[in-house]
Amino acid sequence: MISGPSGVGKSTICREVVKRLGDQAYLSVSMTTRQKAPTETGGGEYWFVPRDEFERRIAEEKFLEYAEVFGNFYGTPRDKVDQQLAAGKTVILEIDVQGGRQAKAIYPATKMIFILPPSHKELEKRMQDRGREDAASSVSRLNMASSEIAAAWRYYEYMVINSNLEQAINEVIDIIQKENGDQK
């Protein structure tokens, strides 16, 4: 599992790790009720579904984990993860701290990696550079980042600082290979 505050670069890191690990890894695609951005495609970044469908899936226990964040649901479809694990793949979940704790309860052997920003100021700059949120959303996400980072120190086995993207990607790959027993 890979977590980190909004804007820290976890999506970029996750995609590149899976690309470099090739067929041995699978990046889980979460489901959400949030609106699709113009540049997004269903099944790419997320599976986009209406709220009533998401709630039906909750009732049917079809999620490994789920949470409501900033008024929208996000969740990991359990069947997809189980299929990939059965195929012997390393499954990477890009997930928030709350979801990470839920998934860890179901899969206790899972290793949790938290991506940290080099500083609070740099995280704020990255959020602004993305241009995805208004000022109020940005403040909410920065406040949430502080509590996520505090929780991560308590629950995550690995912390990776993303001050240099290439170095962060390599650190995550090294952790995965070490945990899988194929460290060189």
N, C-alpha and C positions, 0 to 999 in steps of 0.2 A: 504494500500500500504506500502510496506517495501522497502526502498532504502538504499544504502550505497556504499562507494567506493569499488572498486575491492579488494578482499582479506580481507575484514573486517569480513567475516563469515556469511553474510546474507543468503546464500543458506542453510547452515547448520541450522541456526536459523529457517528459513521458513519451511524447511522439518520437523523439530522437533515440531514446533508449530502445524502444520497441523496433525501430528501423534498424538499429545496429545489431540487436540480438537476433533479428530475422525470425525464422520459423519457430524458434524456441520460446518466443514471448507473444503475449496477447494483451493488448490494451483494451480493457473493458470500456464499453460505451454506456454512459449513464442515461437514464431516462429523466425528463424534466417536464414541468408544466409551464416553464417560462416561455416567453415569446421568442421565436427564432429570429436571430439577427439576419440582415440581408445577405451577409457573406456565408452563413451557415447552411448546411444541408442535413436533413434527417438521416441519422445513422452515422454521420461523420463525427461531429463534436458531441452531439446528444441525439437521443431519440425524443422527439417532441410529441407530447400527447396532451389531450385535454385533461383538466383536473379530475373530472368524474371517472375517466379511464384509470388514471393513476390511483385514485382512491379505491376503485374496484380491485386493482392489483394488490394494494395494501391488504384489503380484506381477505384476498386469496393467498396471502403470504408468499407472494412471488418475488419479493425483494430480499437480497442479502442484507441490505441496510437502506434506510431512507431518512430524509430529514426535510423539514420545511425551513428554508433559508431566504430571508428577505421577501417573504410572501409567496414563494414558489417551492414546489416539491422537487427534490432530486433523489434519485435512488439507483441502486445497482441491481439489474435483473439477475436473479440468482441462477436461473437455468443456463445462461450463457457462461457464467463463471464456472459452474460445475462441469459443463461440457469441455471447456478448455483444460481444466485441471485433470479431468479423466483422460484427456489426450496427452498428458504429460507436459503441458506448457507452463511456463512461468506467467502467472496472471498479474498484471499491473492494474491496480485500481487507483485512479486519480480521484481522491476523495477528501471530504472535509474531516476535521478531527472527530466530530460527533459520529459520523458514519464509520470512520476508521475504528473507533472503539466498539461499535456494534458488530462490524465484520470480524474483528479480532476475537470477540466472544464466540463466534460461530467457528472460526478457523484459528484456534489458539497458536498454531505454529507459524502463522503469518508474521512476516517482519515488516515493521513500520518505519518509513523514512519520511522525515519532515524537511522541507526545503525552507531555509531561512533567507531573508533579505540581508544584504551586507549592513544595512542600517534602516532605522525607521524613516529617515529622510529620503533615502533611496527608494524605499517601497512607495512612499507618497508620490515621488516623481514618476515612478513606473506606472502607477495608477492613473495619474494625470495624462501621461503620454499615450496611454491606451485610448483615452477619450470615450470610454464606454458608459461612464456614469456622470450624473450631475454632482454638484458640490456636496449636497446632503448625503447622497449614496456613498460618495468617497469617504466622508467622515465616518459613516456607519461601518464601512469596510475596514477602515484603519483601526477603529475601536475594536472590531471583531478580531482583527489581526493580532492585537495585543493579547487578548484572552486565548486565542488559538496557540500562540507561541508559548504562553505560560503552560497550557495543558500539554503541549507537545513535549516539553522538558520532562514531564511526568510519565507520559505513556509511550513515547516513541523510542525505539532502540537506536536509531541513527538520525543524526542531524547533518545536513549538507547546506553550506552557505553558498548561495548563488551570486557571487560577486564576479565570477568569470564563467560564462555559460558552458564552454567546452570542458572546463575543469569539473563543474557540477555534474555534467552528463557522465563523464568518466568515473567520478566518485560513485554515482548511483549504479553504474554498470559493475564496478568493482564490488560493491556491496552485494548485488544480486548474484554475481558469480561466486563470491565467497560463501554466501548462504546456500547456494546450490551445490557447493563442493567442487566447483570447477575453476577455482582460482589458480592462476598460473604461478 
